[in-house]
Amino acid sequence: MSAVRRLARLLPEPIRKVAVLNVGRVNRSLPGLRVDWGDIARRAPFSQVYGWDRGLPVDRHYIEQFMKANEGLIAGDVLEVRSALYSEKYGSAATRTIVDVDEGNKAADLHADLNVAGSIGKNRFDCVILTQVLQYTDPQAALRTVKLALRPGGTALITVPCVGRIDPEAPDMDQWRWTPRGFAVTLERAGLTGEVQGFGNSLAAAALLLGLAAEEVPVPRLTGQDASFPVVACVAAR
């Protein structure tokens, strides 16, 4: 049996028949089959910093939409990691506390390790904003710390990467990527509940990996969601 036919056995029946019948017959120069690699035929991305130097990173485009949709929850005493990026832009926080494990961050009000239980307090915050942070932590430990810090009825607005480059500044700390379902399981095990949403599509994922900014991708191409190719997973967890 040829290698092609052995491979075809792994495909679903309708696709298998087409694959076997068309072995050696595909003309990739035909319209609709031709690939024009153009500017993407390169090893290095256009940006080494996720696209921040070109505009708004593609994953942040979806995160901003998520924050806007949930800004009514950004109220009362709010905790955010590293900076007040979203708590200043969205919602109506009464107080803002910035937490960072890096003691060199002079903007932080609190220096604490989310992996350490109780490090950010107990029943202290009405909202915790945790965007693209869990991949640098022990997720279960960090989520339990966040849960402990929330007041009854409080909410954690959390986003995690489904796809993305390894952090060039912290490659040894950047450990995790999730599917939306996998993230839901992670939340459940930490005792948090919420509907996980995946945002993105294959083009958005490719643009993110290439270091393009959201402004460089036609809006309709970013708007169309494809559950098979999420870029980021988001949840308002209680």
Residue pairs with C-beta under 8 A, 6 or more apart in sequence:
4 19
4 20
4 23
5 20
7 19
8 16
8 19
8 20
9 16
11 19
26 33
27 33
28 34
28 35
40 206
40 210
45 165
45 209
45 210
45 211
46 54
46 210
46 211
46 212
47 53
47 54
47 211
47 212
47 213
48 168
48 211
49 168
49 211
50 57
50 59
50 164
50 165
50 208
50 211
51 57
51 58
51 208
51 211
51 212
51 213
51 214
54 211
54 212
54 213
54 215
54 216
55 213
55 214
55 215
55 216
56 64
56 213
56 214
56 215
57 208
57 213
57 214
58 200
58 204
58 207
58 208
58 212
58 213
58 214
58 217
58 222
58 231
59 132
59 161
59 164
59 200
59 208
59 231
59 232
60 214
61 214
61 222
62 199
62 200
62 204
62 231
62 232
62 234
63 86
63 131
63 132
63 159
63 232
63 234
64 86
65 199
66 157
66 159
66 197
66 199
66 234
67 74
67 86
67 89
67 90
67 129
67 157
68 90
70 155
70 157
70 236
71 90
71 91
72 91
73 91
73 127
73 155
73 157
73 236
74 86
74 87
74 90
74 91
74 92
74 93
74 127
74 129
74 157
75 91
75 92
75 93
75 94
75 126
75 127
76 93
76 94
76 95
76 125
76 126
76 127
76 151
77 93
77 94
77 95
77 97
77 124
77 125
77 126
77 127
77 151
78 87
78 91
78 93
78 94
78 95
78 96
78 97
78 125
78 126
78 127
78 128
78 129
79 96
79 97
79 98
79 99
79 120
79 124
79 125
79 127
79 128
79 129
79 149
80 86
80 87
80 96
80 97
80 98
80 99
80 128
80 129
81 98
81 99
81 100
81 114
81 129
81 130
81 131
81 133
82 98
82 99
82 100
82 102
82 105
82 107
82 108
82 133
83 98
83 107
84 96
84 98
85 131
86 129
86 131
86 157
87 93
87 96
87 127
87 129
88 96
91 127
93 127
97 109
97 110
97 125
98 105
98 107
98 108
98 109
98 110
99 108
99 109
99 110
99 111
99 112
99 114
99 120
100 107
100 108
100 110
100 111
101 111
101 112
101 113
101 114
102 108
102 111
103 111
105 111
110 120
112 119
112 120
113 119
114 120
114 133
114 137
114 141
114 142
114 145
114 146
115 137
115 138
115 141
115 142
115 145
116 141
116 145
117 141
117 144
117 145
117 148
118 145
118 148
119 145
120 145
120 146
120 149
121 148
121 149
122 148
122 149
123 148
123 149
123 150
123 151
123 152
124 149
124 151
125 149
125 150
125 151
125 154
126 150
126 151
126 153
126 154
126 155
127 154
127 155
127 156
127 157
128 146
128 149
128 150
128 154
128 155
128 156
128 157
129 156
129 157
130 142
130 146
130 156
130 157
130 158
130 159
131 157
131 158
131 159
132 159
132 160
132 161
132 232
133 142
134 142
134 143
134 158
134 160
134 176
135 160
135 161
135 174
135 175
135 176
135 177
136 167
136 170
136 173
136 174
136 175
139 176
139 186
139 190
140 186
140 189
140 190
143 186
143 187
143 190
143 191
143 192
144 190
144 191
146 156
146 158
146 192
147 156
147 190
147 191
147 192
150 156
153 238
154 238
155 236
155 237
155 238
156 192
156 235
156 236
156 237
156 238
157 234
157 235
157 236
157 237
158 187
158 234
158 235
158 237
159 232
159 233
159 234
159 235
160 176
160 177
160 178
160 183
160 232
160 233
161 177
161 178
161 231
161 232
161 233
162 177
162 178
162 179
162 180
162 198
162 200
162 230
162 231
162 232
162 233
163 177
163 200
163 205
163 208
163 209
163 230
163 231
164 177
164 208
164 209
164 231
165 209
165 211
166 174
167 173
167 174
178 186
178 233
179 198
179 230
179 233
180 196
180 197
180 198
180 227
180 230
180 233
181 196
183 196
183 233
183 235
184 196
184 235
187 193
187 194
187 196
187 235
187 237
192 237
192 238
193 237
193 238
194 235
194 236
194 237
194 238
195 235
195 236
196 233
196 234
196 235
197 233
197 234
197 235
198 225
198 227
198 230
198 232
198 233
199 225
199 230
199 231
199 232
199 233
199 234
200 208
200 225
200 226
200 229
200 230
200 231
200 232
201 221
201 222
201 224
201 225
201 226
201 229
201 231
202 226
202 228
202 229
203 217
203 221
203 222
204 217
204 221
204 222
204 229
204 231
205 229
205 230
205 231
207 214
207 216
207 217
208 231
214 222
